[in-house]
């Protein structure tokens, strides 16, 4: 079933596989998996909550089960869908957390060397913040997707939807350095193919590898790396653009959001930041309710 999900990322498919393995382990056998009742599914989701799984994790597990059993019914493997009466799980809409502009500047300036890994790491930070791309979009990018003459990057987003993202001058400079003879060319091997971002052995870099790089670079300059991950740069890109006056539709297009509602979350973050700055800086804003 998982291999026929069109347009889903490998990360999403891996999450689905993990959810189904967890259910199978709880139920005990594949036969029981096919004969499960709605009540047994309710008990399983209650079990996930009882062991401290996050609401978003339980919601994803419910969504996975619903897709799985609908597939079995569509394929006539089952006649009745045990998830038909499950409530629609909603994920809490917590506001995304943005890094301060000064934090991002400090992180970029923490990479001062000119070794191949320094050039790569500096490019990674500039890419994530400069484009607002998802980390998987950056990791899936190939050299031919970069057009520094037109200052554009072709990005493959969710659902295999392509979009063109503009390249700023600082990102362009980092890309030219990294793609030059002292950067990627020093790291590349026959395994590198045309992937833009590779590790020190020339293999494609992973999401985990990117997060490790960010944490390591933060710690070298004494920064708090708690909660630092690649997606924070996407949040920060959107929040900072809106805070500096960008039209929300432009930000939606940049991030590749299919719904404007997803992008609108960042207006709340920008307003929260504005309110905090106002309360701390305006002489008559003390104890503002």
WOSUL-V156498 format. One line per field, one symbol per residue. ss: DSSP state (A for helix, B for strand, O for the rest). psi: psi as a letter, one per 40 degrees, with the letter a starting at -180 (. if undefined). burial: b if it has 24 or more other C-alpha atoms within 12 Angstrom, else e. A space follows every 10 residues. Layout:
# WOSUL-V156498
ss: ???
psi: ???
burial: ???
This chain:
# WOSUL-V156498
ss: OAAAOOOOOA AAAAAAAAAA AAAAAAAOOA AAAAOOOAAA AAAAAAAAAA OOOOAAAAAA AAAAAAAAAA AAAAOOOOOO OOOOOOOOOO OOOOOOOOOO AAAAAAAAAO OOOOOAAAAA AAAAAAAAAA AOOOAAAAAA OBAAABBOOO OBBBBBOAAA OBBBBBOOAA AAAAAAAAAO OOOAAAAOOO OOOOBOOBOO OOOBOOAAAA AAAAAAAAAA OOOOOOOOOO AAAAAAAAAA AAAOOOOAAA AAAAAOOOOA AAAAAAAAAA AAAAAAAAAA AOOOOOOOO
psi: ddeehheiid dddddddddd ddddddddid dddeeiiddd dddddddddd eeiidddddd dddddddddd ddddefdidh heedeiihhh ihgihihiii ddddddddee geifiddddd dddddddddd deiiddddde iideehgede fihhhhaiff hiihhihidd ddddddddea debddddiad edbehdhiae eeihiidddd dddddddddd eeihehehid dddddddddd dddeeihddd ddddefhdhd dddddddddd dddddddddd dhdfehfh.
burial: ebeeeeeebe eeeeebeebb ebbeeeeeee eebbebebee beebbeebee eeeeeebbbb bbbbbbbbbe eeeeeeeeee bbbeeeeeee eeeeebbbbe eebbebbbeb beeeebbbbb bbbbbbbbbb bbbbbbbbbb bebebbebee ebbbbbbbee eebbbbbeeb bbebbbbbbe eebbbbbbee eeebbbbbbb ebebbbbebb bebbbebbee eeeebeebbb bbbbbbbbbb bbbeeeebbe bbbbbbbeee ebbbbbbbbb eebeeeeeee eeeeeeeee
